[in-house]
Amino acid sequence: MSAASEAVAAPAAPADGPLHVAIIMDGNRRWAQRRGLPVALGHKAGAEAARRTVEAAAEQGVSWLTLFAFSSENWRRPMEEVSALTGLLRLYLRSEVASLVREGVRLRVIGDYSRFGPEMARSILAAETATAGGTRLNLNVALSYGARDEILAAVRAAAAAIAEGRLAPGALDAAAFGRLLHTAGMPDPDLIVRTSGEQRLSNFMLWQAAYAEFVFQDVLWPDYGAEHLAAAIGDFRRRDRRFGARP
């Protein structure tokens, strides 16, 4: 399990934001099925869309980008699909690190990725270490991630700290609790995007999404590109964010 380290310096986002965009990448399977292709090819096309989106986010002034790549529920999918996804993740970690370093992108992985095994854990650590100096874009990839599991783990950590006398119960406020989450040190997402026309969070960033704006786009993830991200950001910038402070 990976806990985020301190926030890295990044280019300031435009005054009208968003600073942090999080995307639920949905639609790989349907994209493949509509074309009569194996599901694995849908995931491969989805990886290409992720590459395009990382490039577009940096170009459009986004400082933090979180991609929901593999949920804790995805382990219940057919074994051949899980194996294909796992192989694709390994390939991405091997093939993209040099490009991320060159483009100034810092990679961090959030979630219980220990479930992928020690080889994958070593690859993730190596990729995070190699890209640690990136300041153009902070890229978070959520692997084997589930928000309920994340919150429960934080609750257990807080309970243990209180029981051991390391934390006073009254000191456990929202900020202290946030430091126990996978996203410690990161800003909460300003904008959460979901593709494929579905309109739900699916156990993604439940705590962090408290004041996020939502955009649901009717495009399957493998077809996603810079123009779709620009449209979502444009929608965000037209909204009046009140944070509950005024009517």
C-alpha positions as protocol buffer text, in pm:
chain_id: "A"
residue {
  index: 1
  type: MET
  ca { x: 0 y: 0 z: 0 }
}
residue {
  index: 2
  type: SER
  ca { x: 136 y: 338 z: -97 }
}
residue {
  index: 3
  type: ALA
  ca { x: 93 y: 656 z: 104 }
}
residue {
  index: 4
  type: ALA
  ca { x: 163 y: 974 z: -87 }
}
residue {
  index: 5
  type: SER
  ca { x: 460 y: 1180 z: 15 }
}
residue {
  index: 6
  type: GLU
  ca { x: 466 y: 1556 z: 47 }
}
residue {
  index: 7
  type: ALA
  ca { x: 322 y: 1759 z: -238 }
}
residue {
  index: 8
  type: VAL
  ca { x: 567 y: 1837 z: -514 }
}
residue {
  index: 9
  type: ALA
  ca { x: 599 y: 2183 z: -661 }
}
residue {
  index: 10
  type: ALA
  ca { x: 410 y: 2217 z: -986 }
}
residue {
  index: 11
  type: PRO
  ca { x: 318 y: 2495 z: -1227 }
}
residue {
  index: 12
  type: ALA
  ca { x: 31 y: 2703 z: -1096 }
}
residue {
  index: 13
  type: ALA
  ca { x: -300 y: 2624 z: -1259 }
}
residue {
  index: 14
  type: PRO
  ca { x: -490 y: 2906 z: -1430 }
}
residue {
  index: 15
  type: ALA
  ca { x: -673 y: 3129 z: -1183 }
}
residue {
  index: 16
  type: ASP
  ca { x: -1005 y: 2974 z: -1286 }
}
residue {
  index: 17
  type: GLY
  ca { x: -867 y: 2620 z: -1236 }
}
residue {
  index: 18
  type: PRO
  ca { x: -893 y: 2333 z: -1211 }
}
residue {
  index: 19
  type: LEU
  ca { x: -580 y: 2251 z: -1015 }
}
residue {
  index: 20
  type: HIS
  ca { x: -660 y: 1880 z: -982 }
}
residue {
  index: 21
  type: VAL
  ca { x: -859 y: 1673 z: -1232 }
}
residue {
  index: 22
  type: ALA
  ca { x: -954 y: 1314 z: -1151 }
}
residue {
  index: 23
  type: ILE
  ca { x: -1091 y: 1085 z: -1422 }
}
residue {
  index: 24
  type: ILE
  ca { x: -1288 y: 761 z: -1395 }
}
residue {
  index: 25
  type: MET
  ca { x: -1176 y: 600 z: -1720 }
}
residue {
  index: 26
  type: ASP
  ca { x: -1481 y: 398 z: -1826 }
}
residue {
  index: 27
  type: GLY
  ca { x: -1577 y: 222 z: -2147 }
}
residue {
  index: 28
  type: ASN
  ca { x: -1286 y: 3 z: -2257 }
}
residue {
  index: 29
  type: ARG
  ca { x: -1494 y: -316 z: -2262 }
}
residue {
  index: 30
  type: ARG
  ca { x: -1787 y: -162 z: -2450 }
}
residue {
  index: 31
  type: TRP
  ca { x: -1549 y: -3 z: -2701 }
}
residue {
  index: 32
  type: ALA
  ca { x: -1403 y: -345 z: -2779 }
}
residue {
  index: 33
  type: GLN
  ca { x: -1738 y: -525 z: -2783 }
}
residue {
  index: 34
  type: ARG
  ca { x: -1888 y: -276 z: -3029 }
}
residue {
  index: 35
  type: ARG
  ca { x: -1601 y: -351 z: -3265 }
}
residue {
  index: 36
  type: GLY
  ca { x: -1608 y: -726 z: -3217 }
}
residue {
  index: 37
  type: LEU
  ca { x: -1262 y: -716 z: -3060 }
}
residue {
  index: 38
  type: PRO
  ca { x: -1116 y: -894 z: -2755 }
}
residue {
  index: 39
  type: VAL
  ca { x: -1159 y: -697 z: -2434 }
}
residue {
  index: 40
  type: ALA
  ca { x: -779 y: -688 z: -2398 }
}
residue {
  index: 41
  type: LEU
  ca { x: -759 y: -469 z: -2710 }
}
residue {
  index: 42
  type: GLY
  ca { x: -1008 y: -230 z: -2551 }
}
residue {
  index: 43
  type: HIS
  ca { x: -779 y: -194 z: -2252 }
}
residue {
  index: 44
  type: LYS
  ca { x: -481 y: -143 z: -2484 }
}
residue {
  index: 45
  type: ALA
  ca { x: -668 y: 136 z: -2663 }
}
residue {
  index: 46
  type: GLY
  ca { x: -756 y: 277 z: -2322 }
}
residue {
  index: 47
  type: ALA
  ca { x: -387 y: 292 z: -2233 }
}
residue {
  index: 48
  type: GLU
  ca { x: -327 y: 499 z: -2546 }
}
residue {
  index: 49
  type: ALA
  ca { x: -608 y: 734 z: -2439 }
}
residue {
  index: 50
  type: ALA
  ca { x: -442 y: 768 z: -2098 }
}
residue {
  index: 51
  type: ARG
  ca { x: -118 y: 869 z: -2268 }
}
residue {
  index: 52
  type: ARG
  ca { x: -299 y: 1133 z: -2475 }
}
residue {
  index: 53
  type: THR
  ca { x: -478 y: 1264 z: -2168 }
}
residue {
  index: 54
  type: VAL
  ca { x: -159 y: 1299 z: -1964 }
}
residue {
  index: 55
  type: GLU
  ca { x: -6 y: 1505 z: -2244 }
}
residue {
  index: 56
  type: ALA
  ca { x: -321 y: 1715 z: -2280 }
}
residue {
  index: 57
  type: ALA
  ca { x: -346 y: 1780 z: -1905 }
}
residue {
  index: 58
  type: ALA
  ca { x: 7 y: 1917 z: -1894 }
}
residue {
  index: 59
  type: GLU
  ca { x: -58 y: 2134 z: -2199 }
}
residue {
  index: 60
  type: GLN
  ca { x: -386 y: 2268 z: -2058 }
}
residue {
  index: 61
  type: GLY
  ca { x: -238 y: 2386 z: -1729 }
}
residue {
  index: 62
  type: VAL
  ca { x: -356 y: 2106 z: -1501 }
}
residue {
  index: 63
  type: SER
  ca { x: -110 y: 2050 z: -1216 }
}
residue {
  index: 64
  type: TRP
  ca { x: -256 y: 1727 z: -1074 }
}
residue {
  index: 65
  type: LEU
  ca { x: -416 y: 1445 z: -1270 }
}
residue {
  index: 66
  type: THR
  ca { x: -554 y: 1127 z: -1112 }
}
residue {
  index: 67
  type: LEU
  ca { x: -654 y: 835 z: -1334 }
}
residue {
  index: 68
  type: PHE
  ca { x: -871 y: 555 z: -1194 }
}
residue {
  index: 69
  type: ALA
  ca { x: -707 y: 262 z: -1372 }
}
residue {
  index: 70
  type: PHE
  ca { x: -802 y: -47 z: -1169 }
}
residue {
  index: 71
  type: SER
  ca { x: -1056 y: -62 z: -888 }
}
residue {
  index: 72
  type: SER
  ca { x: -1062 y: -299 z: -594 }
}
residue {
  index: 73
  type: GLU
  ca { x: -1381 y: -442 z: -748 }
}
residue {
  index: 74
  type: ASN
  ca { x: -1204 y: -518 z: -1078 }
}
residue {
  index: 75
  type: TRP
  ca { x: -1048 y: -824 z: -915 }
}
residue {
  index: 76
  type: ARG
  ca { x: -1389 y: -989 z: -957 }
}
residue {
  index: 77
  type: ARG
  ca { x: -1369 y: -971 z: -1335 }
}
residue {
  index: 78
  type: PRO
  ca { x: -1284 y: -1281 z: -1545 }
}
residue {
  index: 79
  type: MET
  ca { x: -930 y: -1403 z: -1479 }
}
residue {
  index: 80
  type: GLU
  ca { x: -821 y: -1358 z: -1841 }
}
residue {
  index: 81
  type: GLU
  ca { x: -926 y: -993 z: -1832 }
}
residue {
  index: 82
  type: VAL
  ca { x: -748 y: -931 z: -1503 }
}
residue {
  index: 83
  type: SER
  ca { x: -435 y: -1097 z: -1644 }
}
residue {
  index: 84
  type: ALA
  ca { x: -452 y: -881 z: -1957 }
}
residue {
  index: 85
  type: LEU
  ca { x: -493 y: -566 z: -1748 }
}
residue {
  index: 86
  type: THR
  ca { x: -206 y: -662 z: -1521 }
}
residue {
  index: 87
  type: GLY
  ca { x: 20 y: -731 z: -1818 }
}
residue {
  index: 88
  type: LEU
  ca { x: -72 y: -396 z: -1969 }
}
residue {
  index: 89
  type: LEU
  ca { x: 10 y: -218 z: -1643 }
}
residue {
  index: 90
  type: ARG
  ca { x: 350 y: -387 z: -1629 }
}
residue {
  index: 91
  type: LEU
  ca { x: 420 y: -288 z: -1990 }
}
residue {
  index: 92
  type: TYR
  ca { x: 319 y: 71 z: -1920 }
}
residue {
  index: 93
  type: LEU
  ca { x: 549 y: 93 z: -1620 }
}
residue {
  index: 94
  type: ARG
  ca { x: 841 y: -36 z: -1826 }
}
residue {
  index: 95
  type: SER
  ca { x: 780 y: 161 z: -2144 }
}
residue {
  index: 96
  type: GLU
  ca { x: 656 y: 498 z: -2021 }
}
residue {
  index: 97
  type: VAL
  ca { x: 894 y: 591 z: -1741 }
}
residue {
  index: 98
  type: ALA
  ca { x: 1155 y: 748 z: -1968 }
}
residue {
  index: 99
  type: SER
  ca { x: 885 y: 954 z: -2140 }
}
residue {
  index: 100
  type: LEU
  ca { x: 742 y: 1069 z: -1807 }
}
residue {
  index: 101
  type: VAL
  ca { x: 1087 y: 1177 z: -1690 }
}
residue {
  index: 102
  type: ARG
  ca { x: 1149 y: 1361 z: -2017 }
}
residue {
  index: 103
  type: GLU
  ca { x: 813 y: 1540 z: -1995 }
}
residue {
  index: 104
  type: GLY
  ca { x: 856 y: 1640 z: -1629 }
}
residue {
  index: 105
  type: VAL
  ca { x: 574 y: 1419 z: -1501 }
}
residue {
  index: 106
  type: ARG
  ca { x: 590 y: 1283 z: -1148 }
}
residue {
  index: 107
  type: LEU
  ca { x: 415 y: 946 z: -1112 }
}
residue {
  index: 108
  type: ARG
  ca { x: 262 y: 815 z: -793 }
}
residue {
  index: 109
  type: VAL
  ca { x: 42 y: 511 z: -746 }
}
residue {
  index: 110
  type: ILE
  ca { x: -237 y: 503 z: -488 }
}
residue {
  index: 111
  type: GLY
  ca { x: -426 y: 197 z: -372 }
}
residue {
  index: 112
  type: ASP
  ca { x: -349 y: -148 z: -234 }
}
residue {
  index: 113
  type: TYR
  ca { x: -125 y: -248 z: -523 }
}
residue {
  index: 114
  type: SER
  ca { x: 44 y: -514 z: -310 }
}
residue {
  index: 115
  type: ARG
  ca { x: -226 y: -745 z: -446 }
}
residue {
  index: 116
  type: PHE
  ca { x: -45 y: -743 z: -781 }
}
residue {
  index: 117
  type: GLY
  ca { x: 253 y: -915 z: -624 }
}
residue {
  index: 118
  type: PRO
  ca { x: 612 y: -817 z: -530 }
}
residue {
  index: 119
  type: GLU
  ca { x: 737 y: -781 z: -889 }
}
residue {
  index: 120
  type: MET
  ca { x: 474 y: -520 z: -970 }
}
residue {
  index: 121
  type: ALA
  ca { x: 537 y: -344 z: -638 }
}
residue {
  index: 122
  type: ARG
  ca { x: 907 y: -318 z: -724 }
}
residue {
  index: 123
  type: SER
  ca { x: 825 y: -179 z: -1069 }
}
residue {
  index: 124
  type: ILE
  ca { x: 594 y: 80 z: -918 }
}
residue {
  index: 125
  type: LEU
  ca { x: 854 y: 190 z: -663 }
}
residue {
  index: 126
  type: ALA
  ca { x: 1120 y: 215 z: -936 }
}
residue {
  index: 127
  type: ALA
  ca { x: 888 y: 427 z: -1154 }
}
residue {
  index: 128
  type: GLU
  ca { x: 797 y: 656 z: -865 }
}
residue {
  index: 129
  type: THR
  ca { x: 1164 y: 701 z: -776 }
}
residue {
  index: 130
  type: ALA
  ca { x: 1270 y: 767 z: -1135 }
}
residue {
  index: 131
  type: THR
  ca { x: 1004 y: 1035 z: -1186 }
}
residue {
  index: 132
  type: ALA
  ca { x: 1029 y: 1199 z: -842 }
}
residue {
  index: 133
  type: GLY
  ca { x: 1189 y: 1513 z: -983 }
}
residue {
  index: 134
  type: GLY
  ca { x: 903 y: 1592 z: -1221 }
}
residue {
  index: 135
  type: THR
  ca { x: 743 y: 1933 z: -1165 }
}
residue {
  index: 136
  type: ARG
  ca { x: 532 y: 1988 z: -1478 }
}
residue {
  index: 137
  type: LEU
  ca { x: 250 y: 1751 z: -1382 }
}
residue {
  index: 138
  type: ASN
  ca { x: 171 y: 1532 z: -1083 }
}
residue {
  index: 139
  type: LEU
  ca { x: 21 y: 1208 z: -1218 }
}
residue {
  index: 140
  type: ASN
  ca { x: -156 y: 976 z: -975 }
}
residue {
  index: 141
  type: VAL
  ca { x: -265 y: 633 z: -1096 }
}
residue {
  index: 142
  type: ALA
  ca { x: -519 y: 453 z: -878 }
}
residue {
  index: 143
  type: LEU
  ca { x: -451 y: 77 z: -883 }
}
residue {
  index: 144
  type: SER
  ca { x: -647 y: -177 z: -681 }
}
residue {
  index: 145
  type: TYR
  ca { x: -807 y: 130 z: -528 }
}
residue {
  index: 146
  type: GLY
  ca { x: -1136 y: 152 z: -342 }
}
residue {
  index: 147
  type: ALA
  ca { x: -1244 y: 455 z: -144 }
}
residue {
  index: 148
  type: ARG
  ca { x: -1426 y: 257 z: 125 }
}
residue {
  index: 149
  type: ASP
  ca { x: -1116 y: 46 z: 187 }
}
residue {
  index: 150
  type: GLU
  ca { x: -907 y: 363 z: 196 }
}
residue {
  index: 151
  type: ILE
  ca { x: -1134 y: 525 z: 454 }
}
residue {
  index: 152
  type: LEU
  ca { x: -1151 y: 210 z: 667 }
}
residue {
  index: 153
  type: ALA
  ca { x: -772 y: 182 z: 666 }
}
residue {
  index: 154
  type: ALA
  ca { x: -747 y: 545 z: 779 }
}
residue {
  index: 155
  type: VAL
  ca { x: -1001 y: 484 z: 1057 }
}
residue {
  index: 156
  type: ARG
  ca { x: -802 y: 183 z: 1180 }
}
residue {
  index: 157
  type: ALA
  ca { x: -480 y: 386 z: 1171 }
}
residue {
  index: 158
  type: ALA
  ca { x: -642 y: 667 z: 1370 }
}
residue {
  index: 159
  type: ALA
  ca { x: -787 y: 422 z: 1622 }
}
residue {
  index: 160
  type: ALA
  ca { x: -448 y: 259 z: 1670 }
}
residue {
  index: 161
  type: ALA
  ca { x: -279 y: 598 z: 1718 }
}
residue {
  index: 162
  type: ILE
  ca { x: -537 y: 698 z: 1979 }
}
residue {
  index: 163
  type: ALA
  ca { x: -509 y: 363 z: 2161 }
}
residue {
  index: 164
  type: GLU
  ca { x: -129 y: 396 z: 2172 }
}
residue {
  index: 165
  type: GLY
  ca { x: -144 y: 754 z: 2297 }
}
residue {
  index: 166
  type: ARG
  ca { x: 11 y: 901 z: 1983 }
}
residue {
  index: 167
  type: LEU
  ca { x: -303 y: 1097 z: 1894 }
}
residue {
  index: 168
  type: ALA
  ca { x: -552 y: 1275 z: 2119 }
}
residue {
  index: 169
  type: PRO
  ca { x: -912 y: 1205 z: 2013 }
}
residue {
  index: 170
  type: GLY
  ca { x: -986 y: 1576 z: 1999 }
}
residue {
  index: 171
  type: ALA
  ca { x: -699 y: 1629 z: 1758 }
}
residue {
  index: 172
  type: LEU
  ca { x: -858 y: 1406 z: 1494 }
}
residue {
  index: 173
  type: ASP
  ca { x: -1010 y: 1666 z: 1265 }
}
residue {
  index: 174
  type: ALA
  ca { x: -1066 y: 1656 z: 888 }
}
residue {
  index: 175
  type: ALA
  ca { x: -711 y: 1768 z: 813 }
}
residue {
  index: 176
  type: ALA
  ca { x: -557 y: 1504 z: 1042 }
}
residue {
  index: 177
  type: PHE
  ca { x: -779 y: 1234 z: 894 }
}
residue {
  index: 178
  type: GLY
  ca { x: -683 y: 1342 z: 542 }
}
residue {
  index: 179
  type: ARG
  ca { x: -319 y: 1281 z: 626 }
}
residue {
  index: 180
  type: LEU
  ca { x: -402 y: 912 z: 682 }
}
residue {
  index: 181
  type: LEU
  ca { x: -544 y: 864 z: 332 }
}
residue {
  index: 182
  type: HIS
  ca { x: -360 y: 749 z: 19 }
}
residue {
  index: 183
  type: THR
  ca { x: -382 y: 1107 z: -108 }
}
residue {
  index: 184
  type: ALA
  ca { x: -203 y: 1267 z: 187 }
}
residue {
  index: 185
  type: GLY
  ca { x: -19 y: 1577 z: 72 }
}
residue {
  index: 186
  type: MET
  ca { x: -228 y: 1614 z: -243 }
}
residue {
  index: 187
  type: PRO
  ca { x: -500 y: 1871 z: -310 }
}
residue {
  index: 188
  type: ASP
  ca { x: -853 y: 1735 z: -333 }
}
residue {
  index: 189
  type: PRO
  ca { x: -983 y: 1711 z: -689 }
}
residue {
  index: 190
  type: ASP
  ca { x: -1159 y: 2021 z: -816 }
}
residue {
  index: 191
  type: LEU
  ca { x: -1308 y: 1831 z: -1110 }
}
residue {
  index: 192
  type: ILE
  ca { x: -1407 y: 1466 z: -1140 }
}
residue {
  index: 193
  type: VAL
  ca { x: -1479 y: 1337 z: -1489 }
}
residue {
  index: 194
  type: ARG
  ca { x: -1641 y: 1008 z: -1581 }
}
residue {
  index: 195
  type: THR
  ca { x: -1656 y: 883 z: -1937 }
}
residue {
  index: 196
  type: SER
  ca { x: -1894 y: 643 z: -2120 }
}
residue {
  index: 197
  type: GLY
  ca { x: -2211 y: 822 z: -2010 }
}
residue {
  index: 198
  type: GLU
  ca { x: -2230 y: 656 z: -1668 }
}
residue {
  index: 199
  type: GLN
  ca { x: -2307 y: 891 z: -1378 }
}
residue {
  index: 200
  type: ARG
  ca { x: -2175 y: 746 z: -1055 }
}
residue {
  index: 201
  type: LEU
  ca { x: -1855 y: 752 z: -847 }
}
residue {
  index: 202
  type: SER
  ca { x: -1808 y: 375 z: -823 }
}
residue {
  index: 203
  type: ASN
  ca { x: -1621 y: 388 z: -492 }
}
residue {
  index: 204
  type: PHE
  ca { x: -1373 y: 652 z: -614 }
}
residue {
  index: 205
  type: MET
  ca { x: -1236 y: 929 z: -389 }
}
residue {
  index: 206
  type: LEU
  ca { x: -1545 y: 944 z: -167 }
}
residue {
  index: 207
  type: TRP
  ca { x: -1375 y: 1156 z: 100 }
}
residue {
  index: 208
  type: GLN
  ca { x: -1181 y: 1378 z: -140 }
}
residue {
  index: 209
  type: ALA
  ca { x: -1483 y: 1450 z: -364 }
}
residue {
  index: 210
  type: ALA
  ca { x: -1668 y: 1655 z: -100 }
}
residue {
  index: 211
  type: TYR
  ca { x: -1655 y: 1979 z: -303 }
}
residue {
  index: 212
  type: ALA
  ca { x: -1557 y: 1852 z: -646 }
}
residue {
  index: 213
  type: GLU
  ca { x: -1746 y: 1948 z: -958 }
}
residue {
  index: 214
  type: PHE
  ca { x: -1863 y: 1657 z: -1174 }
}
residue {
  index: 215
  type: VAL
  ca { x: -1866 y: 1625 z: -1551 }
}
residue {
  index: 216
  type: PHE
  ca { x: -2008 y: 1315 z: -1718 }
}
residue {
  index: 217
  type: GLN
  ca { x: -1907 y: 1272 z: -2080 }
}
residue {
  index: 218
  type: ASP
  ca { x: -2077 y: 1042 z: -2329 }
}
residue {
  index: 219
  type: VAL
  ca { x: -1755 y: 913 z: -2486 }
}
residue {
  index: 220
  type: LEU
  ca { x: -1597 y: 573 z: -2438 }
}
residue {
  index: 221
  type: TRP
  ca { x: -1255 y: 602 z: -2278 }
}
residue {
  index: 222
  type: PRO
  ca { x: -1047 y: 468 z: -2572 }
}
residue {
  index: 223
  type: ASP
  ca { x: -1183 y: 755 z: -2785 }
}
residue {
  index: 224
  type: TYR
  ca { x: -1090 y: 1020 z: -2527 }
}
residue {
  index: 225
  type: GLY
  ca { x: -851 y: 1295 z: -2624 }
}
residue {
  index: 226
  type: ALA
  ca { x: -741 y: 1654 z: -2567 }
}
residue {
  index: 227
  type: GLU
  ca { x: -1066 y: 1798 z: -2702 }
}
residue {
  index: 228
  type: HIS
  ca { x: -1273 y: 1604 z: -2448 }
}
residue {
  index: 229
  type: LEU
  ca { x: -1053 y: 1715 z: -2159 }
}
residue {
  index: 230
  type: ALA
  ca { x: -1074 y: 2075 z: -2283 }
}
residue {
  index: 231
  type: ALA
  ca { x: -1454 y: 2049 z: -2295 }
}
residue {
  index: 232
  type: ALA
  ca { x: -1468 y: 1919 z: -1937 }
}
residue {
  index: 233
  type: ILE
  ca { x: -1238 y: 2196 z: -1815 }
}
residue {
  index: 234
  type: GLY
  ca { x: -1444 y: 2453 z: -2004 }
}
residue {
  index: 235
  type: ASP
  ca { x: -1758 y: 2326 z: -1832 }
}
residue {
  index: 236
  type: PHE
  ca { x: -1582 y: 2349 z: -1494 }
}
residue {
  index: 237
  type: ARG
  ca { x: -1476 y: 2709 z: -1556 }
}
residue {
  index: 238
  type: ARG
  ca { x: -1832 y: 2817 z: -1633 }
}
residue {
  index: 239
  type: ARG
  ca { x: -1957 y: 2703 z: -1293 }
}
residue {
  index: 240
  type: ASP
  ca { x: -1998 y: 2916 z: -981 }
}
residue {
  index: 241
  type: ARG
  ca { x: -1832 y: 2724 z: -698 }
}
residue {
  index: 242
  type: ARG
  ca { x: -1980 y: 2826 z: -364 }
}
residue {
  index: 243
  type: PHE
  ca { x: -1846 y: 2560 z: -122 }
}
residue {
  index: 244
  type: GLY
  ca { x: -2163 y: 2604 z: 84 }
}
residue {
  index: 245
  type: ALA
  ca { x: -2062 y: 2955 z: 192 }
}
residue {
  index: 246
  type: ARG
  ca { x: -2334 y: 3155 z: 16 }
}
residue {
  index: 247
  type: PRO
  ca { x: -2660 y: 3096 z: -170 }
}
